[in-house]
Amino acid sequence: MIDKKAEYLTCPIRHVISRFGDKWSMLVLYSLHTSENGILRFNELRRLMTDCSQKMLSATLKHLEQSHLVPREVYSEVPPRVEYSLTETGKSLIPAISILIDWGKEHFDEVVEK
């Protein structure tokens, strides 16, 4: 008999989804995708995500960087400039996020209580 706990803990989907499955990560990824040149600075992301605290956005970006979905480009300028974009792996995730967005739009009234 298969040990269900071991099977659950080694599930690849569980570990992959945990890297970007929270609402802030998806919003960051999609915001970068829909930006004019695919690059946004921290404060630009903050303006787009007004309900996300600075601390949470910073932690989310750090997590996405560790997951190789978003690179952090630091420029030696005064004041310092830091830009975020999507890696090729991050870009490959956008079609799946777009499908989820379309599903959400179609089923919004059924899923979200008014």
TISE-97026 format. One record per residue: residue number from 0; residue in one letter; x, y, z of N, C-alpha, C, O in turn. Coordinates in nm, 3 decimals. Layout:
R    k  r    neast   nnorth      nup   caeast  canorth     caup    ceast   cnorth      cup    oeast   onorth      oup
R  NUM  a        X        Y        Z        X        Y        Z        X        Y        Z        X        Y        Z
...
! end
This chain:
R    k  r    neast   nnorth      nup   caeast  canorth     caup    ceast   cnorth      cup    oeast   onorth      oup
R    0  m    0.084   -0.118    0.000    0.000    0.000    0.000    0.089    0.126    0.000    0.189    0.132    0.071
R    1  i    0.051    0.224   -0.080    0.128    0.349   -0.093    0.101    0.435    0.030   -0.013    0.453    0.072
R    2  d    0.208    0.489    0.085    0.196    0.582    0.197    0.141    0.714    0.144    0.210    0.786    0.072
R    3  k    0.017    0.746    0.179   -0.050    0.865    0.126    0.021    0.995    0.166    0.027    1.089    0.087
R    4  k    0.073    0.999    0.287    0.143    1.120    0.331    0.269    1.143    0.248    0.295    1.256    0.207
R    5  a    0.346    1.039    0.224    0.467    1.051    0.143    0.432    1.090    0.000    0.500    1.172   -0.062
R    6  e    0.324    1.032   -0.052    0.279    1.064   -0.188    0.239    1.212   -0.198    0.272    1.279   -0.295
R    7  y    0.169    1.261   -0.096    0.126    1.401   -0.092    0.246    1.495   -0.084    0.252    1.595   -0.156
R    8  l    0.342    1.463    0.001    0.458    1.550    0.022    0.550    1.554   -0.099    0.622    1.653   -0.118
R    9  t    0.550    1.451   -0.182    0.637    1.449   -0.300    0.564    1.489   -0.428    0.622    1.484   -0.536
R   10  c    0.440    1.530   -0.417    0.360    1.569   -0.533    0.422    1.691   -0.602    0.432    1.797   -0.540
R   11  p    0.464    1.677   -0.729    0.528    1.791   -0.796    0.435    1.911   -0.815    0.480    2.025   -0.806
R   12  i    0.308    1.888   -0.840    0.214    1.998   -0.860    0.206    2.083   -0.733    0.205    2.206   -0.741
R   13  r    0.199    2.019   -0.619    0.190    2.090   -0.492    0.308    2.185   -0.475    0.291    2.299   -0.432
R   14  h    0.426    2.139   -0.507    0.546    2.219   -0.487    0.560    2.329   -0.593    0.610    2.438   -0.563
R   15  v    0.519    2.301   -0.714    0.528    2.403   -0.820    0.425    2.514   -0.797    0.460    2.632   -0.803
R   16  i    0.302    2.477   -0.771    0.196    2.576   -0.750    0.227    2.664   -0.629    0.192    2.782   -0.628
R   17  s    0.291    2.608   -0.527    0.322    2.687   -0.408    0.418    2.801   -0.439    0.429    2.896   -0.360
R   18  r    0.487    2.795   -0.552    0.583    2.899   -0.589    0.517    3.024   -0.646    0.575    3.132   -0.640
R   19  f    0.395    3.011   -0.700    0.330    3.127   -0.762    0.179    3.128   -0.743    0.111    3.214   -0.800
R   20  g    0.126    3.037   -0.666   -0.019    3.021   -0.654   -0.090    3.122   -0.567   -0.213    3.126   -0.566
R   21  d   -0.018    3.204   -0.493   -0.086    3.303   -0.410   -0.129    3.422   -0.496   -0.078    3.442   -0.606
R   22  k   -0.223    3.501   -0.445   -0.279    3.610   -0.526   -0.176    3.716   -0.562   -0.181    3.771   -0.672
R   23  w   -0.083    3.745   -0.472    0.012    3.851   -0.502    0.109    3.809   -0.612    0.142    3.889   -0.699
R   24  s    0.155    3.686   -0.607    0.249    3.640   -0.710    0.185    3.645   -0.848    0.247    3.691   -0.944
R   25  m    0.062    3.597   -0.856   -0.006    3.600   -0.987   -0.026    3.742   -1.035   -0.011    3.769   -1.154
R   26  l   -0.059    3.833   -0.945   -0.077    3.973   -0.985    0.054    4.035   -1.031    0.056    4.111   -1.127
R   27  v    0.163    4.004   -0.964    0.295    4.056   -1.005    0.329    4.001   -1.143    0.369    4.077   -1.232
R   28  l    0.315    3.871   -1.161    0.349    3.810   -1.290    0.265    3.870   -1.403    0.318    3.903   -1.509
R   29  y    0.136    3.883   -1.379    0.049    3.936   -1.485    0.074    4.085   -1.508    0.064    4.132   -1.621
R   30  s    0.104    4.159   -1.403    0.135    4.302   -1.418    0.262    4.321   -1.501    0.267    4.409   -1.587
R   31  l    0.362    4.240   -1.477    0.485    4.248   -1.557    0.455    4.213   -1.703    0.507    4.277   -1.794
R   32  h    0.373    4.112   -1.723    0.337    4.070   -1.859    0.264    4.180   -1.935    0.289    4.202   -2.053
R   33  t    0.173    4.249   -1.868    0.090    4.349   -1.936    0.153    4.488   -1.938    0.097    4.580   -1.998
R   34  s    0.268    4.505   -1.873    0.332    4.636   -1.875    0.382    4.667   -2.016    0.404    4.577   -2.097
R   35  e    0.398    4.794   -2.043    0.432    4.841   -2.177    0.557    4.774   -2.234    0.557    4.730   -2.350
R   36  n    0.663    4.764   -2.155    0.787    4.704   -2.205    0.828    4.577   -2.130    0.938    4.527   -2.148
R   37  g    0.736    4.526   -2.045    0.764    4.403   -1.972    0.856    4.423   -1.853    0.905    4.326   -1.794
R   38  i    0.880    4.549   -1.817    0.969    4.581   -1.706    0.898    4.681   -1.615    0.839    4.779   -1.662
R   39  l    0.903    4.655   -1.484    0.846    4.748   -1.387    0.941    4.765   -1.270    1.010    4.672   -1.230
R   40  r    0.942    4.885   -1.215    1.018    4.912   -1.093    0.927    4.883   -0.974    0.805    4.873   -0.988
R   41  f    0.988    4.871   -0.857    0.914    4.836   -0.737    0.796    4.930   -0.715    0.684    4.885   -0.692
R   42  n    0.820    5.061   -0.720    0.713    5.158   -0.694    0.605    5.156   -0.801    0.489    5.188   -0.772
R   43  e    0.639    5.119   -0.923    0.537    5.104   -1.027    0.445    4.987   -0.992    0.323    4.996   -1.008
R   44  l    0.504    4.878   -0.947    0.423    4.764   -0.903    0.335    4.802   -0.785    0.218    4.764   -0.779
R   45  r    0.390    4.877   -0.691    0.311    4.922   -0.574    0.191    5.005   -0.616    0.083    4.990   -0.559
R   46  r    0.209    5.092   -0.714    0.098    5.174   -0.763   -0.010    5.089   -0.829   -0.129    5.120   -0.820
R   47  l    0.031    4.981   -0.894   -0.066    4.892   -0.959   -0.138    4.803   -0.859   -0.252    4.762   -0.882
R   48  m   -0.072    4.774   -0.747   -0.125    4.681   -0.648   -0.144    4.755   -0.515   -0.075    4.726   -0.418
R   49  t   -0.236    4.848   -0.514   -0.252    4.938   -0.399   -0.293    4.865   -0.270   -0.268    4.917   -0.161
R   50  d   -0.353    4.749   -0.281   -0.396    4.677   -0.161   -0.290    4.579   -0.110   -0.315    4.503   -0.016
R   51  c   -0.173    4.581   -0.170   -0.061    4.496   -0.127    0.039    4.584   -0.051    0.083    4.687   -0.101
R   52  s    0.072    4.544    0.070    0.166    4.624    0.149    0.306    4.618    0.089    0.339    4.527    0.013
R   53  q    0.388    4.715    0.124    0.526    4.720    0.075    0.601    4.595    0.119    0.676    4.537    0.041
R   54  k    0.581    4.554    0.243    0.648    4.436    0.296    0.607    4.309    0.220    0.692    4.227    0.187
R   55  m    0.477    4.295    0.192    0.428    4.177    0.120    0.476    4.176   -0.024    0.513    4.071   -0.076
R   56  l    0.478    4.292   -0.089    0.527    4.299   -0.226    0.674    4.264   -0.231    0.718    4.191   -0.320
R   57  s    0.751    4.314   -0.138    0.893    4.284   -0.132    0.915    4.134   -0.113    1.000    4.075   -0.180
R   58  a    0.841    4.072   -0.022    0.853    3.928    0.003    0.810    3.848   -0.120    0.872    3.747   -0.153
R   59  t    0.705    3.893   -0.186    0.656    3.824   -0.306    0.760    3.829   -0.417    0.787    3.728   -0.482
R   60  l    0.818    3.945   -0.440    0.921    3.959   -0.544    1.043    3.872   -0.511    1.101    3.810   -0.600
R   61  k    1.082    3.868   -0.386    1.194    3.785   -0.343    1.166    3.637   -0.371    1.251    3.564   -0.420
R   62  h    1.044    3.596   -0.339    1.003    3.457   -0.360    1.001    3.423   -0.510    1.045    3.315   -0.550
R   63  l    0.948    3.515   -0.591    0.944    3.492   -0.735    1.084    3.488   -0.795    1.110    3.414   -0.890
R   64  e    1.174    3.567   -0.739    1.313    3.566   -0.785    1.379    3.433   -0.749    1.450    3.375   -0.831
R   65  q    1.357    3.385   -0.629    1.412    3.256   -0.586    1.357    3.140   -0.669    1.424    3.038   -0.686
R   66  s    1.236    3.157   -0.720    1.171    3.054   -0.802    1.207    3.066   -0.950    1.156    2.991   -1.032
R   67  h    1.293    3.160   -0.983    1.341    3.182   -1.120    1.229    3.222   -1.217    1.231    3.186   -1.335
R   68  l    1.131    3.296   -1.164    1.023    3.347   -1.248    1.040    3.495   -1.279    0.992    3.543   -1.381
R   69  v    1.111    3.567   -1.191    1.132    3.711   -1.205    1.277    3.742   -1.169    1.322    3.710   -1.059
R   70  p    1.351    3.805   -1.261    1.486    3.850   -1.224    1.482    3.991   -1.166    1.393    4.070   -1.198
R   71  r    1.576    4.021   -1.083    1.588    4.153   -1.022    1.714    4.217   -1.078    1.825    4.168   -1.058
R   72  e    1.696    4.327   -1.150    1.808    4.398   -1.212    1.836    4.525   -1.133    1.752    4.614   -1.126
R   73  v    1.956    4.533   -1.075    1.995    4.649   -0.994    2.094    4.733   -1.075    2.192    4.680   -1.128
R   74  y    2.068    4.863   -1.083    2.154    4.955   -1.155    2.229    5.042   -1.056    2.171    5.092   -0.959
R   75  s    2.356    5.061   -1.080    2.440    5.145   -0.992    2.419    5.291   -1.026    2.498    5.351   -1.100
R   76  e    2.313    5.346   -0.973    2.279    5.486   -0.996    2.243    5.549   -0.862    2.221    5.479   -0.763
R   77  v    2.236    5.680   -0.861    2.190    5.751   -0.743    2.068    5.831   -0.784    2.081    5.921   -0.867
R   78  p    1.951    5.803   -0.731    1.920    5.695   -0.638    1.922    5.560   -0.710    1.910    5.555   -0.832
R   79  p    1.939    5.450   -0.635    1.945    5.318   -0.696    1.817    5.286   -0.773    1.707    5.322   -0.732
R   80  r    1.833    5.218   -0.884    1.719    5.178   -0.966    1.717    5.026   -0.970    1.818    4.963   -0.999
R   81  v    1.600    4.968   -0.940    1.582    4.823   -0.944    1.463    4.794   -1.033    1.355    4.852   -1.016
R   82  e    1.482    4.705   -1.129    1.375    4.670   -1.223    1.347    4.521   -1.218    1.436    4.439   -1.192
R   83  y    1.221    4.488   -1.243    1.177    4.349   -1.246    1.115    4.320   -1.382    1.053    4.407   -1.443
R   84  s    1.131    4.198   -1.427    1.073    4.153   -1.553    1.041    4.005   -1.538    1.054    3.950   -1.429
R   85  l    1.002    3.941   -1.645    0.975    3.797   -1.642    1.092    3.721   -1.704    1.147    3.763   -1.806
R   86  t    1.129    3.610   -1.644    1.225    3.520   -1.707    1.150    3.443   -1.816    1.028    3.455   -1.828
R   87  e    1.221    3.365   -1.893    1.155    3.281   -1.993    1.059    3.184   -1.926    0.951    3.156   -1.978
R   88  t    1.098    3.133   -1.810    1.010    3.043   -1.735    0.885    3.118   -1.690    0.774    3.065   -1.699
R   89  g    0.902    3.240   -1.642    0.789    3.323   -1.602    0.696    3.351   -1.720    0.574    3.345   -1.706
R   90  k    0.755    3.381   -1.835    0.675    3.407   -1.955    0.595    3.284   -1.996    0.482    3.295   -2.044
R   91  s    0.653    3.167   -1.977    0.584    3.044   -2.017    0.463    3.015   -1.927    0.377    2.934   -1.962
R   92  l    0.457    3.079   -1.811    0.346    3.062   -1.718    0.226    3.150   -1.754    0.114    3.121   -1.711
R   93  i    0.247    3.254   -1.830    0.141    3.352   -1.861    0.019    3.290   -1.930   -0.093    3.325   -1.892
R   94  p    0.034    3.201   -2.028   -0.088    3.142   -2.087   -0.177    3.072   -1.985   -0.299    3.080   -1.994
R   95  a   -0.118    3.003   -1.888   -0.197    2.936   -1.784   -0.267    3.038   -1.696   -0.383    3.018   -1.659
R   96  i   -0.199    3.146   -1.660   -0.260    3.251   -1.579   -0.372    3.318   -1.657   -0.476    3.351   -1.600
R   97  s   -0.352    3.340   -1.786   -0.455    3.403   -1.871   -0.581    3.316   -1.877   -0.693    3.368   -1.873
R   98  i   -0.563    3.186   -1.886   -0.678    3.095   -1.886   -0.752    3.104   -1.753   -0.875    3.104   -1.751
R   99  l   -0.679    3.111   -1.644   -0.741    3.124   -1.513   -0.816    3.257   -1.500   -0.924    3.261   -1.441
R  100  i   -0.760    3.363   -1.554   -0.828    3.493   -1.552   -0.957    3.486   -1.632   -1.061    3.534   -1.586
R  101  d   -0.952    3.426   -1.751   -1.073    3.412   -1.833   -1.179    3.330   -1.760   -1.297    3.364   -1.763
R  102  w   -1.136    3.222   -1.694   -1.229    3.140   -1.618   -1.292    3.222   -1.506   -1.412    3.214   -1.481
R  103  g   -1.209    3.301   -1.438   -1.258    3.384   -1.328   -1.361    3.486   -1.375   -1.461    3.509   -1.306
R  104  k   -1.338    3.545   -1.490   -1.433    3.642   -1.545   -1.566    3.573   -1.578   -1.673    3.627   -1.551
R  105  e   -1.558    3.456   -1.636   -1.678    3.383   -1.677   -1.759    3.335   -1.556   -1.882    3.334   -1.562
R  106  h   -1.694    3.297   -1.450   -1.762    3.236   -1.335   -1.762    3.325   -1.211   -1.791    3.277   -1.101
R  107  f   -1.730    3.453   -1.227   -1.718    3.544   -1.114   -1.843    3.542   -1.025   -1.832    3.524   -0.904
R  108  d   -1.959    3.559   -1.084   -2.084    3.566   -1.005   -2.114    3.436   -0.933   -2.174    3.437   -0.826
R  109  e   -2.073    3.323   -0.991   -2.098    3.194   -0.928   -2.005    3.169   -0.808   -2.042    3.101   -0.713
R  110  v   -1.884    3.225   -0.815   -1.781    3.194   -0.717   -1.775    3.298   -0.605   -1.755    3.264   -0.489
R  111  v   -1.792    3.424   -0.640   -1.777    3.533   -0.543   -1.914    3.576   -0.493   -2.001    3.612   -0.572
R  112  e   -1.931    3.571   -0.364   -2.057    3.616   -0.305   -2.067    3.767   -0.310   -1.968    3.837   -0.288
R  113  k   -2.182    3.814   -0.337   -2.204    3.959   -0.342   -2.251    4.010   -0.210   -2.275    4.130   -0.195
! end
